[in-house]
């Protein structure tokens, strides 16, 4: 179920308020692949992810 389109992915950290705007694609699991690992404050768990098709 891989989507061929690219997505604009906005990742927000509720701990420090940092916001990242990235481009990515959906993988087979339905997750967005952007290369993002963790926030600059070290948060890897509680990130808010919003995506829109480009």
HTML snippet that shows the backbone in 3Dmol.js (N, CA, C, O; Angstrom):
<script src="https://3Dmol.org/build/3Dmol-min.js"></script>
<div id="view" style="width:600px;height:400px;position:relative"></div>
<script>
const pdb = `
ATOM      1  N   UNK A   1       0.830  -1.203   0.000  1.00  0.00           N
ATOM      2  CA  UNK A   1       0.000   0.000   0.000  1.00  0.00           C
ATOM      3  C   UNK A   1       0.869   1.259   0.000  1.00  0.00           C
ATOM      4  O   UNK A   1       0.580   2.206   0.731  1.00  0.00           O
ATOM      5  N   UNK A   2       1.896   1.277  -0.787  1.00  0.00           N
ATOM      6  CA  UNK A   2       2.779   2.423  -0.865  1.00  0.00           C
ATOM      7  C   UNK A   2       2.170   3.482  -1.771  1.00  0.00           C
ATOM      8  O   UNK A   2       1.768   3.195  -2.899  1.00  0.00           O
ATOM      9  N   UNK A   3       2.107   4.688  -1.272  1.00  0.00           N
ATOM     10  CA  UNK A   3       1.586   5.794  -2.061  1.00  0.00           C
ATOM     11  C   UNK A   3       2.735   6.402  -2.856  1.00  0.00           C
ATOM     12  O   UNK A   3       3.840   6.551  -2.333  1.00  0.00           O
ATOM     13  N   UNK A   4       2.491   6.746  -4.090  1.00  0.00           N
ATOM     14  CA  UNK A   4       3.536   7.271  -4.950  1.00  0.00           C
ATOM     15  C   UNK A   4       3.789   8.760  -4.746  1.00  0.00           C
ATOM     16  O   UNK A   4       4.823   9.274  -5.171  1.00  0.00           O
ATOM     17  N   UNK A   5       2.852   9.460  -4.098  1.00  0.00           N
ATOM     18  CA  UNK A   5       2.994  10.894  -3.942  1.00  0.00           C
ATOM     19  C   UNK A   5       3.901  11.303  -2.796  1.00  0.00           C
ATOM     20  O   UNK A   5       4.132  10.545  -1.854  1.00  0.00           O
ATOM     21  N   UNK A   6       4.407  12.519  -2.903  1.00  0.00           N
ATOM     22  CA  UNK A   6       5.212  13.064  -1.826  1.00  0.00           C
ATOM     23  C   UNK A   6       4.314  13.836  -0.881  1.00  0.00           C
ATOM     24  O   UNK A   6       3.294  14.394  -1.286  1.00  0.00           O
ATOM     25  N   UNK A   7       4.706  13.861   0.385  1.00  0.00           N
ATOM     26  CA  UNK A   7       3.940  14.535   1.414  1.00  0.00           C
ATOM     27  C   UNK A   7       4.762  15.640   2.040  1.00  0.00           C
ATOM     28  O   UNK A   7       5.981  15.537   2.176  1.00  0.00           O
ATOM     29  N   UNK A   8       4.074  16.692   2.415  1.00  0.00           N
ATOM     30  CA  UNK A   8       4.672  17.752   3.221  1.00  0.00           C
ATOM     31  C   UNK A   8       4.369  17.375   4.666  1.00  0.00           C
ATOM     32  O   UNK A   8       3.207  17.344   5.072  1.00  0.00           O
ATOM     33  N   UNK A   9       5.412  17.088   5.443  1.00  0.00           N
ATOM     34  CA  UNK A   9       5.254  16.583   6.797  1.00  0.00           C
ATOM     35  C   UNK A   9       5.706  17.669   7.782  1.00  0.00           C
ATOM     36  O   UNK A   9       6.829  18.169   7.705  1.00  0.00           O
ATOM     37  N   UNK A  10       4.813  18.018   8.700  1.00  0.00           N
ATOM     38  CA  UNK A  10       5.126  18.993   9.746  1.00  0.00           C
ATOM     39  C   UNK A  10       5.217  18.224  11.057  1.00  0.00           C
ATOM     40  O   UNK A  10       4.260  17.574  11.479  1.00  0.00           O
ATOM     41  N   UNK A  11       6.379  18.307  11.694  1.00  0.00           N
ATOM     42  CA  UNK A  11       6.614  17.620  12.961  1.00  0.00           C
ATOM     43  C   UNK A  11       6.785  18.685  14.033  1.00  0.00           C
ATOM     44  O   UNK A  11       7.618  19.582  13.904  1.00  0.00           O
ATOM     45  N   UNK A  12       5.986  18.578  15.097  1.00  0.00           N
ATOM     46  CA  UNK A  12       6.060  19.538  16.201  1.00  0.00           C
ATOM     47  C   UNK A  12       6.418  18.806  17.480  1.00  0.00           C
ATOM     48  O   UNK A  12       5.911  17.717  17.746  1.00  0.00           O
ATOM     49  N   UNK A  13       7.297  19.410  18.273  1.00  0.00           N
ATOM     50  CA  UNK A  13       7.693  18.846  19.560  1.00  0.00           C
ATOM     51  C   UNK A  13       6.929  19.575  20.661  1.00  0.00           C
ATOM     52  O   UNK A  13       7.067  20.790  20.801  1.00  0.00           O
ATOM     53  N   UNK A  14       6.120  18.851  21.449  1.00  0.00           N
ATOM     54  CA  UNK A  14       5.368  19.509  22.523  1.00  0.00           C
ATOM     55  C   UNK A  14       6.237  19.879  23.722  1.00  0.00           C
ATOM     56  O   UNK A  14       5.817  20.678  24.560  1.00  0.00           O
ATOM     57  N   UNK A  15       7.430  19.319  23.819  1.00  0.00           N
ATOM     58  CA  UNK A  15       8.298  19.610  24.959  1.00  0.00           C
ATOM     59  C   UNK A  15       8.995  20.963  24.835  1.00  0.00           C
ATOM     60  O   UNK A  15       9.013  21.748  25.783  1.00  0.00           O
ATOM     61  N   UNK A  16       9.567  21.231  23.662  1.00  0.00           N
ATOM     62  CA  UNK A  16      10.311  22.487  23.495  1.00  0.00           C
ATOM     63  C   UNK A  16       9.652  23.455  22.516  1.00  0.00           C
ATOM     64  O   UNK A  16      10.043  24.620  22.450  1.00  0.00           O
ATOM     65  N   UNK A  17       8.648  22.989  21.748  1.00  0.00           N
ATOM     66  CA  UNK A  17       7.950  23.868  20.816  1.00  0.00           C
ATOM     67  C   UNK A  17       8.581  23.968  19.445  1.00  0.00           C
ATOM     68  O   UNK A  17       8.099  24.732  18.608  1.00  0.00           O
ATOM     69  N   UNK A  18       9.635  23.228  19.186  1.00  0.00           N
ATOM     70  CA  UNK A  18      10.308  23.276  17.889  1.00  0.00           C
ATOM     71  C   UNK A  18       9.403  22.705  16.803  1.00  0.00           C
ATOM     72  O   UNK A  18       8.593  21.815  17.064  1.00  0.00           O
ATOM     73  N   UNK A  19       9.546  23.227  15.574  1.00  0.00           N
ATOM     74  CA  UNK A  19       8.717  22.807  14.444  1.00  0.00           C
ATOM     75  C   UNK A  19       9.628  22.501  13.266  1.00  0.00           C
ATOM     76  O   UNK A  19      10.524  23.280  12.940  1.00  0.00           O
ATOM     77  N   UNK A  20       9.392  21.367  12.636  1.00  0.00           N
ATOM     78  CA  UNK A  20      10.175  20.939  11.481  1.00  0.00           C
ATOM     79  C   UNK A  20       9.229  20.727  10.307  1.00  0.00           C
ATOM     80  O   UNK A  20       8.166  20.125  10.461  1.00  0.00           O
ATOM     81  N   UNK A  21       9.614  21.219   9.135  1.00  0.00           N
ATOM     82  CA  UNK A  21       8.833  21.022   7.914  1.00  0.00           C
ATOM     83  C   UNK A  21       9.712  20.226   6.958  1.00  0.00           C
ATOM     84  O   UNK A  21      10.777  20.688   6.547  1.00  0.00           O
ATOM     85  N   UNK A  22       9.256  19.024   6.609  1.00  0.00           N
ATOM     86  CA  UNK A  22      10.039  18.106   5.792  1.00  0.00           C
ATOM     87  C   UNK A  22       9.184  17.556   4.663  1.00  0.00           C
ATOM     88  O   UNK A  22       7.964  17.716   4.663  1.00  0.00           O
ATOM     89  N   UNK A  23       9.831  16.907   3.698  1.00  0.00           N
ATOM     90  CA  UNK A  23       9.127  16.186   2.641  1.00  0.00           C
ATOM     91  C   UNK A  23       9.408  14.707   2.820  1.00  0.00           C
ATOM     92  O   UNK A  23      10.509  14.319   3.212  1.00  0.00           O
ATOM     93  N   UNK A  24       8.416  13.887   2.533  1.00  0.00           N
ATOM     94  CA  UNK A  24       8.618  12.461   2.680  1.00  0.00           C
ATOM     95  C   UNK A  24       7.589  11.664   1.905  1.00  0.00           C
ATOM     96  O   UNK A  24       6.726  12.217   1.223  1.00  0.00           O
ATOM     97  N   UNK A  25       7.702  10.358   2.027  1.00  0.00           N
ATOM     98  CA  UNK A  25       6.789   9.428   1.370  1.00  0.00           C
ATOM     99  C   UNK A  25       6.268   8.450   2.404  1.00  0.00           C
ATOM    100  O   UNK A  25       6.891   8.237   3.445  1.00  0.00           O
ATOM    101  N   UNK A  26       5.120   7.856   2.108  1.00  0.00           N
ATOM    102  CA  UNK A  26       4.560   6.823   2.979  1.00  0.00           C
ATOM    103  C   UNK A  26       5.227   5.491   2.668  1.00  0.00           C
ATOM    104  O   UNK A  26       5.465   5.162   1.506  1.00  0.00           O
ATOM    105  N   UNK A  27       5.529   4.720   3.723  1.00  0.00           N
ATOM    106  CA  UNK A  27       6.080   3.387   3.510  1.00  0.00           C
ATOM    107  C   UNK A  27       4.974   2.345   3.594  1.00  0.00           C
ATOM    108  O   UNK A  27       3.798   2.698   3.682  1.00  0.00           O
ATOM    109  N   UNK A  28       5.335   1.070   3.567  1.00  0.00           N
ATOM    110  CA  UNK A  28       4.363  -0.017   3.567  1.00  0.00           C
ATOM    111  C   UNK A  28       3.553  -0.068   4.861  1.00  0.00           C
ATOM    112  O   UNK A  28       2.416  -0.540   4.860  1.00  0.00           O
ATOM    113  N   UNK A  29       4.127   0.410   5.959  1.00  0.00           N
ATOM    114  CA  UNK A  29       3.459   0.394   7.267  1.00  0.00           C
ATOM    115  C   UNK A  29       2.514   1.573   7.464  1.00  0.00           C
ATOM    116  O   UNK A  29       1.811   1.643   8.472  1.00  0.00           O
ATOM    117  N   UNK A  30       2.492   2.496   6.513  1.00  0.00           N
ATOM    118  CA  UNK A  30       1.641   3.672   6.631  1.00  0.00           C
ATOM    119  C   UNK A  30       2.309   4.813   7.360  1.00  0.00           C
ATOM    120  O   UNK A  30       1.658   5.811   7.669  1.00  0.00           O
ATOM    121  N   UNK A  31       3.613   4.689   7.647  1.00  0.00           N
ATOM    122  CA  UNK A  31       4.367   5.739   8.322  1.00  0.00           C
ATOM    123  C   UNK A  31       5.021   6.634   7.277  1.00  0.00           C
ATOM    124  O   UNK A  31       5.192   6.237   6.125  1.00  0.00           O
ATOM    125  N   UNK A  32       5.380   7.830   7.687  1.00  0.00           N
ATOM    126  CA  UNK A  32       6.020   8.777   6.775  1.00  0.00           C
ATOM    127  C   UNK A  32       7.531   8.681   6.918  1.00  0.00           C
ATOM    128  O   UNK A  32       8.069   8.806   8.018  1.00  0.00           O
ATOM    129  N   UNK A  33       8.209   8.458   5.801  1.00  0.00           N
ATOM    130  CA  UNK A  33       9.661   8.376   5.770  1.00  0.00           C
ATOM    131  C   UNK A  33      10.219   9.743   5.396  1.00  0.00           C
ATOM    132  O   UNK A  33      10.078  10.192   4.259  1.00  0.00           O
ATOM    133  N   UNK A  34      10.855  10.400   6.362  1.00  0.00           N
ATOM    134  CA  UNK A  34      11.441  11.713   6.115  1.00  0.00           C
ATOM    135  C   UNK A  34      12.918  11.760   6.463  1.00  0.00           C
ATOM    136  O   UNK A  34      13.621  12.687   6.060  1.00  0.00           O
ATOM    137  N   UNK A  35      13.394  10.777   7.205  1.00  0.00           N
ATOM    138  CA  UNK A  35      14.767  10.799   7.691  1.00  0.00           C
ATOM    139  C   UNK A  35      14.882  11.452   9.054  1.00  0.00           C
ATOM    140  O   UNK A  35      15.975  11.525   9.616  1.00  0.00           O
ATOM    141  N   UNK A  36      13.766  11.930   9.595  1.00  0.00           N
ATOM    142  CA  UNK A  36      13.764  12.594  10.899  1.00  0.00           C
ATOM    143  C   UNK A  36      13.922  11.548  11.996  1.00  0.00           C
ATOM    144  O   UNK A  36      13.231  10.529  11.990  1.00  0.00           O
ATOM    145  N   UNK A  37      14.842  11.800  12.949  1.00  0.00           N
ATOM    146  CA  UNK A  37      15.089  10.852  14.029  1.00  0.00           C
ATOM    147  C   UNK A  37      14.580  11.368  15.371  1.00  0.00           C
ATOM    148  O   UNK A  37      13.826  10.674  16.054  1.00  0.00           O
ATOM    149  N   UNK A  38      14.988  12.592  15.758  1.00  0.00           N
ATOM    150  CA  UNK A  38      14.567  13.157  17.040  1.00  0.00           C
ATOM    151  C   UNK A  38      14.750  14.665  17.033  1.00  0.00           C
ATOM    152  O   UNK A  38      15.487  15.224  16.221  1.00  0.00           O
ATOM    153  N   UNK A  39      14.059  15.300  17.960  1.00  0.00           N
ATOM    154  CA  UNK A  39      14.112  16.755  18.109  1.00  0.00           C
ATOM    155  C   UNK A  39      15.461  17.167  18.707  1.00  0.00           C
ATOM    156  O   UNK A  39      16.182  16.336  19.259  1.00  0.00           O
ATOM    157  N   UNK A  40      15.790  18.437  18.593  1.00  0.00           N
ATOM    158  CA  UNK A  40      17.049  18.923  19.148  1.00  0.00           C
ATOM    159  C   UNK A  40      17.086  18.848  20.670  1.00  0.00           C
ATOM    160  O   UNK A  40      18.165  18.871  21.262  1.00  0.00           O
ATOM    161  N   UNK A  41      15.916  18.758  21.313  1.00  0.00           N
ATOM    162  CA  UNK A  41      15.873  18.621  22.772  1.00  0.00           C
ATOM    163  C   UNK A  41      16.018  17.167  23.211  1.00  0.00           C
ATOM    164  O   UNK A  41      16.057  16.888  24.409  1.00  0.00           O
ATOM    165  N   UNK A  42      16.099  16.229  22.253  1.00  0.00           N
ATOM    166  CA  UNK A  42      16.271  14.823  22.561  1.00  0.00           C
ATOM    167  C   UNK A  42      14.983  14.017  22.557  1.00  0.00           C
ATOM    168  O   UNK A  42      15.020  12.804  22.763  1.00  0.00           O
ATOM    169  N   UNK A  43      13.853  14.658  22.329  1.00  0.00           N
ATOM    170  CA  UNK A  43      12.563  13.987  22.328  1.00  0.00           C
ATOM    171  C   UNK A  43      12.427  13.100  21.089  1.00  0.00           C
ATOM    172  O   UNK A  43      12.579  13.572  19.962  1.00  0.00           O
ATOM    173  N   UNK A  44      12.138  11.810  21.306  1.00  0.00           N
ATOM    174  CA  UNK A  44      11.893  10.875  20.206  1.00  0.00           C
ATOM    175  C   UNK A  44      10.501  10.276  20.256  1.00  0.00           C
ATOM    176  O   UNK A  44      10.049   9.684  19.276  1.00  0.00           O
ATOM    177  N   UNK A  45       9.817  10.416  21.372  1.00  0.00           N
ATOM    178  CA  UNK A  45       8.576   9.690  21.611  1.00  0.00           C
ATOM    179  C   UNK A  45       7.309  10.495  21.335  1.00  0.00           C
ATOM    180  O   UNK A  45       6.443  10.028  20.596  1.00  0.00           O
ATOM    181  N   UNK A  46       7.178  11.683  21.904  1.00  0.00           N
ATOM    182  CA  UNK A  46       5.914  12.427  21.850  1.00  0.00           C
ATOM    183  C   UNK A  46       5.989  13.555  20.831  1.00  0.00           C
ATOM    184  O   UNK A  46       6.017  14.730  21.196  1.00  0.00           O
ATOM    185  N   UNK A  47       6.022  13.197  19.569  1.00  0.00           N
ATOM    186  CA  UNK A  47       6.050  14.179  18.495  1.00  0.00           C
ATOM    187  C   UNK A  47       4.704  14.188  17.791  1.00  0.00           C
ATOM    188  O   UNK A  47       4.093  13.137  17.598  1.00  0.00           O
ATOM    189  N   UNK A  48       4.242  15.368  17.409  1.00  0.00           N
ATOM    190  CA  UNK A  48       2.986  15.510  16.674  1.00  0.00           C
ATOM    191  C   UNK A  48       3.322  15.613  15.194  1.00  0.00           C
ATOM    192  O   UNK A  48       4.067  16.501  14.779  1.00  0.00           O
ATOM    193  N   UNK A  49       2.767  14.698  14.396  1.00  0.00           N
ATOM    194  CA  UNK A  49       3.070  14.634  12.967  1.00  0.00           C
ATOM    195  C   UNK A  49       1.802  14.922  12.175  1.00  0.00           C
ATOM    196  O   UNK A  49       0.781  14.261  12.362  1.00  0.00           O
ATOM    197  N   UNK A  50       1.872  15.913  11.288  1.00  0.00           N
ATOM    198  CA  UNK A  50       0.782  16.244  10.379  1.00  0.00           C
ATOM    199  C   UNK A  50       1.326  16.179   8.958  1.00  0.00           C
ATOM    200  O   UNK A  50       2.416  16.684   8.691  1.00  0.00           O
ATOM    201  N   UNK A  51       0.581  15.563   8.043  1.00  0.00           N
ATOM    202  CA  UNK A  51       1.043  15.428   6.673  1.00  0.00           C
ATOM    203  C   UNK A  51      -0.053  15.798   5.696  1.00  0.00           C
ATOM    204  O   UNK A  51      -1.228  15.506   5.915  1.00  0.00           O
ATOM    205  N   UNK A  52       0.354  16.451   4.603  1.00  0.00           N
ATOM    206  CA  UNK A  52      -0.553  16.771   3.512  1.00  0.00           C
ATOM    207  C   UNK A  52       0.109  16.376   2.203  1.00  0.00           C
ATOM    208  O   UNK A  52       1.320  16.526   2.046  1.00  0.00           O
ATOM    209  N   UNK A  53      -0.674  15.875   1.271  1.00  0.00           N
ATOM    210  CA  UNK A  53      -0.165  15.475  -0.034  1.00  0.00           C
ATOM    211  C   UNK A  53       0.236  16.709  -0.821  1.00  0.00           C
ATOM    212  O   UNK A  53      -0.497  17.697  -0.858  1.00  0.00           O
ATOM    213  N   UNK A  54       1.398  16.651  -1.447  1.00  0.00           N
ATOM    214  CA  UNK A  54       1.864  17.789  -2.262  1.00  0.00           C
ATOM    215  C   UNK A  54       1.277  17.741  -3.642  1.00  0.00           C
ATOM    216  O   UNK A  54       1.557  18.614  -4.463  1.00  0.00           O
TER     217      UNK A  54
END
`;
const viewer = $3Dmol.createViewer("view");
viewer.addModel(pdb, "pdb");
viewer.setStyle({}, {cartoon: {color: "spectrum"}});
viewer.zoomTo();
viewer.render();
</script>
